């Protein structure tokens, strides 16, 4: 019995050894198949981790395989840190699903499903434009296979009620998981997102498969960010996704990954240009192209997390400032290609960009952040614009997008008053446009016409009566405002009216005037304008009287003194000294006029109740000379039998009384008579006449 | 006419003086009053003509010292020979006649021989002036009527029982125009002054 039992034991042992040997040999063979591209591993191996992070060994796939089981040994991680610098893994074999773990590093479960052929066939997936293996396509899936799972045991458990940041970035160009859903879970099939949990979840993935609220049932914080819901901005190389959360428990595990229930996928999915065939497990065949790349996953306490300037897209020659927005320091700024050359220890750094892309990094004791700067080269475009303007309309040029004027100013509006060539530059993205301004400022033209005229002047259909300066604006041949000035001097023609009274002939200008009347002389002023002189001349007093209604006497001479007299006998009417007088007492009456300046005159006598003017009666008697010196001749119209001649002075006193008979002409000798005016009364048998006589 | 009137007044005055010796020593009820005054007449051109005025009146002692009486009065116009146009008539100023009929009332006080006799003459004035044409046109003259009042103060001395001589001073004022108009050429409104003689009759 015991012998039989021993044999059986040995058979088992031998079988076990055989099996183990088989497995070992198989594994060795498999690992040999994985490593087909040695450059890949070399690049990963040579990668330099940023300062502040553990520069652990980069494990080869062999190491992964070797350490696979350590994942389940729950090694304690200091933190979770994943980016494309410190971990670059690629798997070109389905077997790698079982290998991709590292137990003592910044580890993360990453699975890449591809085939050997595909790996070789599409090498671009593993090369970026810098030649590094920067493009990785990670895919994590929960399947029935036991090889998946990407929960991590945190070396430093999250502290309850503390704030954390989980950030990750999608690289632009990431493609959503494009899985054809044949059956159910349609609400999830085209979703593509990120889930992380902070609790050790059950390995009962079957529940997850069937219940989308699986995590919630286990009170696991659940986030998802669907890529298809969040359109990636193609202007940025990286799209940062960030989850701020507060730990509601002292979590020790973090589970992060892309989830997708693939169980029901049974149909081949094609998507050009890639085509992958993956077989997982023994009973299920999956067809999918690839997932997306998670570039950076970090989990740090918020105060340690470096929040820095986002990716910079700038132009050659720009001066920019990079800065740490938040996150505990101190800081060390460096270019990633010279990480040991510390450029600044401040929270900001100012740099002037060259013409090539460059990445700056800022390192703190806890974190390292990268700021890629994408530099576009600048070119300058030249153009020329001619301008014309006028002196009084300075040219105003507005350039809202001004970058620089010729004089290094940056005014958005500039005014030009001088002819010349100028330029300004505008910047359109990274390109400059230098605009040459050929400015011609035409001057304003002025001219003046000096004109003199008399009374008025007609110019340009306008009659001007006043002196002055008149300005006319017109448009010159150069299309500019120009000004024409009329300097006008208007000299008035002069009209002078002179009222002059004289007892004797009056000398005026160049002539002697002996008769009352209006005389006009036309002369020239110093300005050669007409000067019209009018003389209203009165020689002697107007000795006419007017009799109206038979009783109303009016002297026709104005502005003199008046004294009325009754004729025959000649007597002064004491109280009649006005120009007019009325009486009903029969008789003849006359008036003596005196201008107070030595000129006196006496009207003819006119009898009451007669009519007309005293002077309208044709004289029938001639008396001459008058004025006289000594002798006075009276020549009657005929011979009268009785002629009585009397002379009165101006007071009415009778000076002479003499009688003649049968005479037609009487000669009076009046040598003894004093000089002055007198009244001569000639009375015949038929009438009585009065005359004024003057002895000189 | 006026000259005769004046002459008779003067004669009457001297006759009264001569007759006083025969007066009895009783105050008579009736008396004859003679006055002559110099009356300034404002004439043409604001000149003043000093004219003579004579008055003859009979007075009656009504009660005690109250005297009433009637009088006649004439003015001797001494104006010049000028002519003037008055009311459209050419008037010979020298032809002006100015006569008055009126009543008088006064109070005669006697202190020893001194007589103080304030009185008021109220007269009806007749103004006549001829035009130059009056000789041929008898209607061509002025005939104006006025009412005048002349308060006077007579101061006398009784030279006998019936005779009193004295001076008087008063103011003549035309107060109403019954006919015609007030004349600038003949304005008798003025102070007057003269002498008087009062002779008791009965």
Contacts between the chains, C-beta under 8 A, distances in Angstrom:
chain1	res1	chain2	res2	distance
A	551	B	88	7.0
A	564	B	85	7.8
A	566	B	83	6.4
A	566	B	90	5.8
A	566	B	132	6.6
A	571	B	82	7.7
A	571	B	83	5.2
A	571	B	132	7.8
A	572	B	82	6.7
A	572	B	83	7.3
A	573	B	83	5.6
A	573	B	84	6.2
A	573	B	85	5.3
A	573	B	90	6.3
A	574	B	44	4.6
A	574	B	45	6.8
A	574	B	82	4.3
A	574	B	83	6.7
A	574	B	84	4.8
A	574	B	93	7.7
A	574	B	185	7.9
A	575	B	44	5.1
A	575	B	45	7.3
A	575	B	84	4.6
A	575	B	85	6.0
A	575	B	86	7.8
A	575	B	184	7.5
A	575	B	185	6.3
A	576	B	84	7.8
A	576	B	85	5.2
A	581	B	85	6.2
A	582	B	85	7.8
A	582	B	88	5.2
A	583	B	85	5.5
A	583	B	88	5.1
A	583	B	89	6.7
A	583	B	90	5.5
A	584	B	88	4.9
A	584	B	89	6.3
A	584	B	140	7.7
A	585	B	88	7.5
A	585	B	89	5.0
A	585	B	90	3.9
A	585	B	131	4.6
A	585	B	132	5.8
A	585	B	133	4.9
A	585	B	140	6.0
A	586	B	133	4.8
A	586	B	136	7.6
A	586	B	137	7.0
A	586	B	140	7.9
A	587	B	90	6.8
A	587	B	132	6.4
A	587	B	133	6.6
